[in-house]
Amino acid sequence: LNAARGRIRSSHRAFTQQSEPHGARAALILGTVYRIQASDHAQRLTGRESHVIREFVNHGVRQALLGDTSEAKRASSQLRAMRDSATSEKFERAFGPMFVLMEAGPALQRGDWRSAVEVLDHWASRVREPGYGYAGGDTYLIWWTLADAYVHNGQPDSAIVHLKSIIDTPRYQLNNNLWYGLAYPAAQFTLGQLYAQLGDAAQAIEHYARFLEVFIDPDPEYVWMVEDANAEVERLGVGR
């Protein structure tokens, strides 16, 4: 738990300090959700068992988002070599989102938001189909990372569309679920920020209010979010 909180603190710093490598932001999100850590075991692909493949995919995505494109390409090529006619469709659906995150990693790392959008955008609707994503958990990373790229590309309206994909997906509304519990309130909070930037006080207040409704009794690392949301609701309410 302490290690997870440390990653959360690092995530907050990465999002608020522009000097941080851009790709590290997405990698920290990935690490928070999947508890990914670099390890020798994760760097070896020694079998076809699902947990082995999952760890190797996570390793490849992590390295791509952190800028090690050569290692990411190695992981991608080895995973692709495992496909055969009997398992290719299932394999593609299960790990497709992670493959595209590997592909987008270099653009995210160098802050090339336009290229990142080009890579990720066609997957935004595709991952809505049944069977995409390993246990369904990684599909929201496509929407979250794409929304972040659109924000940096100066397209908040497009970012809002993909954040709404998160809050409208039932499995991410399980707020007490340790795996998916952060995605829903974080998306609500960010939607509040974006609507406030666009001057839509009513929508901003609505999303901040929903965030505050579900994000109760926060750990110390999250208190700033609650404080910011309360302050914005008060400010926007006064201005209406």
N, C-alpha and C positions, 0 to 999 in steps of 0.2 A: 504493500500500500504506500509506504514512504517513497519507494522508487517511482511509482506511478505519479505521486504528487510532485516529485521532482521533475518529471517529464512535463507535467501540466504547467508548472512554473516556467520551464524552458519554452513551452509552446507560447505562453503569454508574452514572454520577452521577445520571441522571434516575430510575433505578429505586431509588436509595438515598436520594434527597433529596426529601422530600414537598413541598417548596416548588416543585418543577418543575411546569409545567403537565402535567396528566395526559395530554392528547392528544399531547404531545411525546414521550412514551414510545413510543407506537405508531409515531409518525412516524420515530423514530430506528431502531426495528427495521426498518421499511420501507426506510429509507435504507441501513442496513447490508447488507441482503440485495440490494437492487436498485441500489445505488450512486446513488440518486436525489439530484440536486442541482437547486436552482432555476435556471432558465435562461430566457432570452427565447424560445429555440426551443421549449421544452416548453410554453410558454404559448399557442402558436398551433396550430390544427388546420387544416392546409392540404391534406390529402389523405387517402386511405383506406388507404395502405400500413400494414402491421401495425406497423412500428416507430414511425410517426408517431402512430398511435392509442395504442400502448403508452406513449409518452412523455407524451401528453396525459392519459391515465388516471392515470398516476403523479403528474403535476402536480396533478390534481384531488384525489386521495387525500391527498397531502402537505398541501395547503392546508386540507382538511377537518380533518385531525388536528391541525394547528397553529392551528385556530380561525378561519380565513378562510372562513366559510361562504358568503359571497356569491360568491367566486371558485370554490369547490367547486360551487355550484349552477350557475354559468355553464358549467363544464366538463361537468357531468352533463347539462345540457339540450342542449348542442351534440353530445355523444356520442349521446344518445338520438335526436336529430334525424337522425343518420346511418343509422339502422336502416331497412331496407326488407324486403319480404317474402322476398327471395332470401337475405338474410344474417342476418336477425334471430335465428334460433335459434342459429346458430354464434356470432354476436356476443354474445348473452346468456350463453352458456356460457363463452366465453373471458374476458369482462370482468365477468361478474356478481359475483364476489367483490370486485372493486375498487369496483363501484357500491355494494355494501353497506357497505364500509369508508368510503366517502364519506358515506353516510347516518348511520353510527354516529359519525363524527368529532365532531360537536357535543356529543353526550352524553359521549364520552370526554374531551373538552376540559374540560367543566365538572364532571367527576367524578360524573356521574349514571349510576352503574353499573347500576341497574335498567333504565333505558331502553336502555343499550347492550346489555344481555343480550337485551332484547326484540327489538332490531333484528337482532342477530347469531345468535341461537340457532337460528332455523329454517333457517339456512344451514349449520349445523355438519354435518348429515347430508347435505344436498343436494350439497355440494361433493365428496362421496365418489364421486359418479357420474362416469363417464368424460366427458372433454371440458371439465370445468369448470376455469377458471383459465388464464391466459396461460402456456403452457409448463408448466403444473402447479405453478409455484413459489409462487403467491400463495395457494393454498388453505390452507397452514399458517398464514398470517397471520390467517385467520378463527378457527382453533382457538386460536392463541396469544393473540390479543386478547380472545377470549371467556373463556379461562381466567383472564386477568388481571382481567377485569371480575368474574368470579365470586369470585375471591380477595378483591377489595375489597368485594364485596357480602356477605362472610362466609359463602361457600358453597364451602369447599375441596374437598368431595367432588365437586361438579360440575366444578370446575376440573381435577381429576385426570382425569376422563373425557376432556376435550378435549386435555389434554397427552398422554394415551395414544394419541390419534388420530395425533399427530405421530410418536411413536416406533414405532407399528405400521405406518406407511406406508413401503413399501420405498424410495421415491425420497429420503426424508429420512434414510435410513440410509447414504447415500453419504458417509462422513465425510471423504473426501479431495476432495469436490466443492466448489469455491469458492463455488457458489451456495447449496447446501443444507447444507453441512457444519456450520453453527452450530446449525441448528434441533434436530437430534437430541440432541447433548450438553446443550444448554441446557434442553431439556425434561426430560431425565433428572435434571439438577441440581435443577430446580425441583420435580420430583416427590419427590426426596429431602427437600427442605425441607418440602413439604406433609405428607408422611407423618410426618415427625418432629414437626410441629405437632399432628398427630392422635394421636400417641402410638404409632404402629405402627413400632417400631424395626426389625423384620425387613424390612419393605417399604422403609423409608428407607435402610437399609444396602444393600439390593439395588440401588436406583436410583443411589445415590452410587457404588457399586462399578462399575456399568456406565458411569457418567459417567467415572470415573477410568480405566477400561479403554480407552475410545475417545478421551479427551481428553488425549493425551500431548504432551510437548514444547510447552507453551503459550507464546505470546508474553507479554511482561511484563504486558500489559493483562488477561490472563486468569489470572495466577498466583493471585490472591485466591480464585478459584473452586476451584482445586485445593486450596489450603490449607484453605479452609472445608470442603470435602468430606472431606478426610483427618481433620480435627479432629472432624467430626460422626461419622464412622465409628468413630473411637476412643471418643468419648464414648458413643455409643449401644451400642457393643459391650460396654463396661464395665458399663453399666447393665442388661444382659440377664441 
